[in-house]
Amino acid sequence: MSVALAGAAVAPAPVARQDSQPLRALYVSDVFFPRVNGVSTSIESFRRELATTGHEVVVVAPRYGDEPELPGIVRLPARVVPLDPEDRMLHARAVLRLAPELAGRFDLVHIQTPFVAHWAGARLARRLGLPLVLTYHTHFEEYLHHYVPFLPRPLLRALARTMSRRQCHQAAAVIVPSTAFHEVLRGYGVRTPLNVLPTGLADESFAHADGAAFRRAHGIEAGRPVILNVGRMAHEKNLPFLLEVTAALAPRVPGLLLVMAGEGPARAGLERRARELGLGDSVLWVGYLSRERELLDCYRGADVFVFASRTETQGLVLLEAMAQRVPVVSTAVLGTRDVLASGEGALVSEEDVEAFAAKVLQLLRDPVLRTSLGEAGRTHARECWSATACAARLAALYAEVVASHGVARVA
């Protein structure tokens, strides 16, 4: 592994601010780009922001194919996840074999995902004598039954709670992206200190985007009403509900188009359901889009962003839509409650097709309301969800954990 680790050496970091000593964190995750989801986005956001203040993050992540060697990224062999071929799980032995080369280089280990990454990462931290930090990104109680449907849901719920409690108790500190998940883990009986720390928005999220260019690229007429959902097409995302909302709106909104941006194991079933609802020409499936340009243009090309997931730990896509002045209609469940609590930039609906459709229709028929809500959302996203501020809070937490652990700091 020496070549891979050497190839992943982090470039010289900027000089740290005088009020903080640089820290070196090792992230271990079963998920990272090119796999697109909220966990990958969170890891990269914090990695980049921490680097701007002199801190160093190295990410141990799966190899999906022939990804290039990049500074700060260690790619390891990984297995395909049964029933979900997009995902990977690290080989535990490959993670543990890194220990001799990692010794003395880091101040802490930060685990980003459960399963192999957690158990291997926890063992690696013990071998290196380092404190462990854990981010609880996923609501597994609502997640597992979609992927292991042959086991009784009460059994899966008990297993998820036991696993979550046990993993959290191995850590010196646990990060949760929202107050809702603070409540969930406390309800599980987790006694480890819990820290609410969402993923912030980088400045690039507010960059000027060209919605007209997105429409031209996909053959969407300039005046056609467009509602948008962005995210992984997974069973737990409640995406059939959005298809039903679209079917309810279609007779009332001539030419209505639902744009679905993303991929995932539920896509084939969603396409079948769209055909059953008679939505063949009313849904556009655009797959994954590059975050550098295409995704921003996609957001900006929509009139309304729609969202109804029951399992989000945060709902970062809501903020990304707001950053591009796109008003949101969403349910407020678990992590999305924090984003939507202020009422800025969004109309909140119950999970009822007619009620949800009525709020979308209100925005589609009222361009003045759309504009004012979009501007309010952009202001809210910029002022309350800064990636720089979130990273500063994470660095402070790291410093506290390291000091409490009593390990010698990396020189």
C-alpha positions in Angstrom: 0.0 0.0 0.0 3.0 2.3 0.2 2.6 3.5 -3.4 -1.1 4.3 -3.0 -0.5 6.2 0.2 2.4 8.1 -1.3 0.3 9.0 -4.3 -2.4 10.3 -2.0 -0.1 12.6 0.0 -1.8 15.9 0.6 -0.3 18.9 -1.1 1.3 21.5 1.2 -1.6 23.1 3.2 -2.2 26.8 3.5 -0.8 28.5 6.6 -3.2 28.0 9.4 -4.8 30.9 11.3 -3.1 32.0 14.4 -6.0 31.0 16.6 -5.9 27.3 15.7 -3.3 24.6 15.4 -3.5 22.5 12.3 -5.0 19.0 12.8 -4.7 15.9 10.6 -7.8 13.7 10.3 -8.1 10.3 8.6 -11.6 9.8 7.1 -12.7 6.2 6.5 -15.8 5.7 4.3 -17.5 3.0 2.2 -18.8 5.9 0.1 -17.1 8.6 -1.9 -17.1 10.2 -5.3 -17.7 9.2 -8.1 -20.6 7.8 -6.2 -22.9 10.8 -5.9 -24.9 11.2 -2.7 -25.1 13.4 0.4 -22.3 11.5 2.2 -19.8 12.0 -0.6 -20.8 15.7 -0.8 -20.4 16.1 3.0 -16.9 14.5 3.0 -15.6 16.6 0.2 -17.2 19.8 1.5 -15.5 19.5 4.9 -12.2 18.3 3.4 -11.9 21.3 1.2 -13.0 23.8 3.8 -10.7 22.4 6.5 -7.8 22.6 4.1 -8.3 26.4 3.6 -7.4 26.9 7.3 -4.4 24.6 7.3 -6.0 21.4 8.5 -5.3 18.1 6.6 -7.8 15.4 5.7 -7.0 12.1 4.0 -9.9 10.0 2.8 -9.8 6.2 2.7 -12.5 5.2 0.3 -13.4 2.4 -2.1 -12.1 2.0 -5.6 -15.1 1.9 -8.0 -13.2 1.6 -11.3 -10.2 3.3 -12.7 -10.4 6.6 -10.7 -7.2 8.7 -11.0 -4.9 9.0 -8.1 -5.7 12.3 -6.4 -4.0 14.2 -3.5 -5.6 13.3 -0.2 -7.6 10.2 -1.4 -6.5 6.6 -0.8 -8.5 4.2 -2.9 -8.7 0.6 -1.6 -10.2 -2.6 -3.1 -14.0 -3.0 -2.4 -16.8 -5.4 -2.9 -20.0 -4.6 -4.8 -23.0 -4.4 -2.5 -25.7 -7.1 -3.2 -29.0 -5.6 -4.4 -27.3 -2.2 -4.9 -24.6 -2.4 -7.6 -23.8 1.3 -7.4 -22.4 0.9 -3.9 -19.2 -0.6 -2.5 -17.9 -2.0 0.8 -14.2 -1.7 1.7 -12.2 -4.8 2.4 -11.4 -4.6 6.2 -8.0 -6.2 5.8 -7.0 -3.6 3.2 -7.9 -0.8 5.7 -6.0 -2.4 8.5 -2.9 -3.0 6.4 -2.5 0.7 6.2 -1.7 1.0 9.9 2.1 0.9 9.8 2.2 3.7 7.2 -0.3 5.8 9.0 1.3 5.6 12.5 2.2 9.0 13.8 0.7 10.9 10.9 -2.8 11.7 12.2 -4.6 13.2 15.3 -7.9 11.3 14.9 -9.9 8.9 12.8 -13.3 10.1 11.6 -15.7 7.4 10.3 -18.3 8.5 7.8 -20.3 5.3 7.1 -21.2 2.1 9.0 -20.7 -1.5 7.9 -17.1 -2.3 7.0 -15.8 1.2 7.1 -17.0 1.5 10.7 -15.7 -1.7 12.1 -12.4 -1.5 10.2 -12.0 2.2 11.0 -12.6 1.6 14.7 -10.0 -1.1 14.8 -7.6 1.0 12.9 -8.1 3.9 15.4 -7.3 1.5 18.3 -4.2 0.3 16.6 -3.0 3.8 16.0 -4.0 4.9 19.5 -6.2 7.7 18.1 -9.6 9.1 19.2 -12.6 8.2 17.1 -15.2 10.6 15.7 -18.4 9.3 13.9 -20.8 11.1 11.7 -24.3 9.5 11.6 -25.4 10.3 8.1 -28.1 7.7 7.4 -31.4 6.8 9.2 -30.9 3.0 9.0 -34.1 2.2 10.9 -36.0 3.5 7.8 -33.3 2.3 5.3 -32.7 -1.3 5.9 -36.2 -2.7 5.2 -36.0 -1.4 1.6 -32.8 -3.5 1.0 -33.5 -6.6 3.2 -37.3 -6.9 2.5 -37.3 -10.7 3.4 -36.7 -10.0 7.1 -39.4 -8.7 9.4 -39.4 -5.0 9.8 -39.5 -5.1 13.7 -36.4 -7.3 13.7 -34.6 -4.9 11.3 -35.6 -1.9 13.4 -34.2 -3.6 16.5 -31.0 -4.5 14.7 -30.6 -1.0 13.4 -31.0 0.6 16.8 -28.6 -1.9 18.5 -26.0 -1.4 15.8 -26.3 2.4 15.9 -26.1 2.5 19.7 -23.1 0.2 19.8 -21.2 2.1 17.1 -21.9 5.5 18.7 -20.6 4.2 22.0 -17.2 3.4 20.4 -16.7 7.0 19.5 -15.4 10.0 21.5 -17.9 12.2 19.8 -20.8 11.7 17.3 -21.8 14.3 14.7 -25.4 14.4 13.5 -26.5 16.7 10.6 -29.8 17.8 12.3 -31.6 18.3 15.6 -34.1 15.6 14.5 -31.3 13.0 14.5 -30.0 14.2 17.8 -33.5 13.3 19.1 -33.4 9.9 17.3 -30.1 8.8 18.8 -30.9 10.0 22.2 -34.1 7.9 21.9 -31.9 4.9 21.1 -30.1 5.4 24.4 -26.9 6.8 22.9 -24.8 8.3 25.7 -21.8 9.6 23.6 -21.8 13.4 23.2 -23.8 14.3 20.2 -23.0 17.4 18.1 -25.4 18.9 15.6 -23.3 19.9 12.6 -24.8 20.1 9.1 -23.0 20.1 5.9 -22.7 23.7 4.7 -23.0 25.2 1.2 -19.8 26.1 -0.5 -19.6 29.4 -2.4 -19.8 27.6 -5.7 -23.4 26.6 -4.9 -24.3 30.3 -5.3 -22.5 30.8 -8.7 -24.5 32.1 -11.6 -26.2 29.3 -13.4 -27.8 29.2 -16.8 -31.2 27.6 -16.6 -32.0 28.4 -20.3 -28.9 26.4 -21.3 -30.1 23.4 -19.4 -33.5 23.6 -21.1 -31.9 24.0 -24.5 -29.6 21.0 -23.9 -32.6 18.8 -23.0 -35.2 20.1 -25.5 -37.4 21.8 -22.9 -39.3 24.8 -24.3 -38.5 28.1 -22.6 -42.0 28.6 -21.1 -42.7 25.0 -20.2 -43.5 24.6 -16.4 -40.8 22.5 -14.8 -40.7 20.9 -11.4 -37.5 19.2 -10.3 -36.2 16.6 -7.9 -32.5 16.0 -7.4 -31.0 13.0 -5.5 -30.3 9.4 -5.5 -33.2 7.2 -6.8 -33.4 5.0 -3.9 -36.4 3.2 -2.4 -36.3 5.1 0.9 -36.6 8.5 -0.9 -40.4 8.4 -1.4 -40.1 9.2 -5.1 -43.4 7.4 -6.2 -45.2 10.1 -4.2 -43.7 12.8 -6.5 -44.9 10.9 -9.5 -48.4 10.8 -8.0 -48.2 14.6 -7.4 -47.2 15.1 -11.0 -50.1 12.9 -12.2 -52.5 15.0 -10.1 -51.1 18.3 -11.5 -50.8 17.3 -15.2 -54.5 17.9 -16.1 -54.4 21.4 -14.4 -50.9 22.5 -15.7 -50.6 22.0 -19.5 -47.2 20.8 -20.5 -46.0 20.2 -17.0 -42.6 18.4 -16.8 -41.1 16.7 -13.8 -37.3 16.5 -14.2 -35.6 13.7 -12.2 -31.9 14.2 -11.8 -30.0 11.2 -10.3 -29.6 7.5 -10.6 -30.1 4.5 -8.2 -31.7 1.1 -7.7 -35.2 2.4 -7.7 -35.1 4.0 -11.2 -36.4 1.1 -13.2 -39.4 0.8 -10.9 -40.0 4.5 -11.0 -40.0 4.5 -14.8 -42.6 1.7 -14.7 -44.8 3.6 -12.3 -44.6 6.8 -14.4 -45.9 4.8 -17.4 -48.7 3.3 -15.3 -49.7 6.8 -14.3 -49.7 8.0 -18.0 -46.7 10.3 -17.5 -44.6 9.1 -20.4 -44.0 12.6 -21.8 -44.3 14.4 -18.4 -41.1 13.0 -16.8 -37.6 13.6 -18.0 -34.9 11.3 -16.5 -31.5 13.1 -16.8 -29.3 10.9 -14.6 -26.3 12.2 -12.7 -25.1 15.7 -13.6 -21.7 17.2 -13.0 -21.7 19.4 -10.0 -19.4 21.9 -11.5 -21.9 23.2 -14.1 -24.7 20.9 -15.2 -26.3 20.5 -11.8 -26.4 24.2 -11.1 -27.9 24.9 -14.5 -30.5 22.1 -13.8 -31.6 23.8 -10.6 -31.8 27.2 -12.2 -33.9 25.8 -15.1 -36.7 24.7 -12.8 -39.7 26.7 -11.6 -40.2 24.7 -8.4 -38.1 22.1 -6.5 -40.1 19.2 -5.0 -39.0 16.9 -2.2 -40.7 14.3 0.0 -38.1 12.0 1.5 -39.0 10.5 4.9 -35.4 9.5 5.8 -33.1 12.5 5.2 -30.6 13.4 7.8 -30.3 16.9 6.4 -31.7 17.5 2.9 -28.8 19.4 1.4 -30.5 19.5 -2.1 -33.1 21.8 -0.6 -30.4 24.3 0.2 -28.8 23.8 -3.2 -32.1 24.6 -4.9 -32.5 27.7 -2.7 -29.0 28.9 -3.5 -30.1 29.1 -7.1 -33.3 31.0 -6.2 -35.6 28.1 -6.9 -38.6 27.9 -4.4 -39.2 24.6 -2.7 -42.2 22.6 -1.9 -41.4 19.8 0.6 -42.5 17.8 3.5 -40.7 18.5 6.7 -39.6 15.2 8.1 -36.5 14.4 10.2 -33.5 16.3 8.9 -35.4 18.5 6.5 -37.2 20.2 9.5 -34.1 22.2 10.3 -33.7 23.5 6.7 -37.4 24.4 6.5 -38.0 25.6 10.0 -37.7 29.3 9.2 -40.2 29.1 6.4 -37.7 31.0 4.2 -37.7 29.9 0.5 -40.2 27.1 0.9 -43.8 26.0 1.2 -44.1 23.1 3.6 -46.7 20.4 2.9 -48.0 17.3 4.6 -47.5 14.1 2.8 -50.8 14.2 1.0 -51.0 14.2 -2.8 -53.7 16.9 -3.1 -52.3 19.1 -0.4 -48.8 18.9 -1.9 -50.0 19.4 -5.5 -52.0 22.5 -4.3 -48.8 24.2 -3.0 -46.9 23.4 -6.2 -49.8 24.8 -8.3 -49.9 28.0 -6.2 -46.2 28.6 -7.1 -46.6 27.7 -10.7 -49.5 30.1 -11.1 -47.9 33.0 -9.2 -44.6 34.2 -10.7 -44.4 37.1 -8.1 -44.6 34.6 -5.2 -42.1 32.3 -7.0 -39.6 35.2 -7.3 -40.0 36.5 -3.8 -39.7 33.0 -2.2 -36.7 32.2 -4.4 -34.9 35.4 -3.3 -35.7 34.7 0.4 -34.4 31.1 0.1 -31.1 32.3 -1.4 -30.6 34.7 1.4 -31.5 32.1 4.0 -29.1 29.5 2.4 -26.2 32.0 2.3 -26.6 33.5 5.8 -27.5 30.4 7.8 -25.7 27.5 6.0 -22.2 28.6 5.3 -19.7 25.7 4.6 -16.9 27.9 6.1 -18.7 28.3 9.4 -19.6 24.6 9.6 -16.0 23.6 9.0 -14.7 25.9 11.7 -17.1 24.3 14.2 -15.8 20.9 13.1 -12.2 21.9 13.6 -13.1 23.1 17.1 -14.7 19.8 17.9 -11.6 17.9 16.6 -9.4 20.0 18.8 -11.6 19.3 21.8 -11.6 15.5 21.1 -7.8 15.3 20.6 -7.2 17.3 23.8 -9.5 15.1 25.8 -7.9 12.0 24.5 -4.5 13.2 25.5 -2.5 11.9 22.5 0.6 13.7 21.4 -0.2 16.1 18.5 1.2 15.4 15.1 4.2 17.7 14.5 
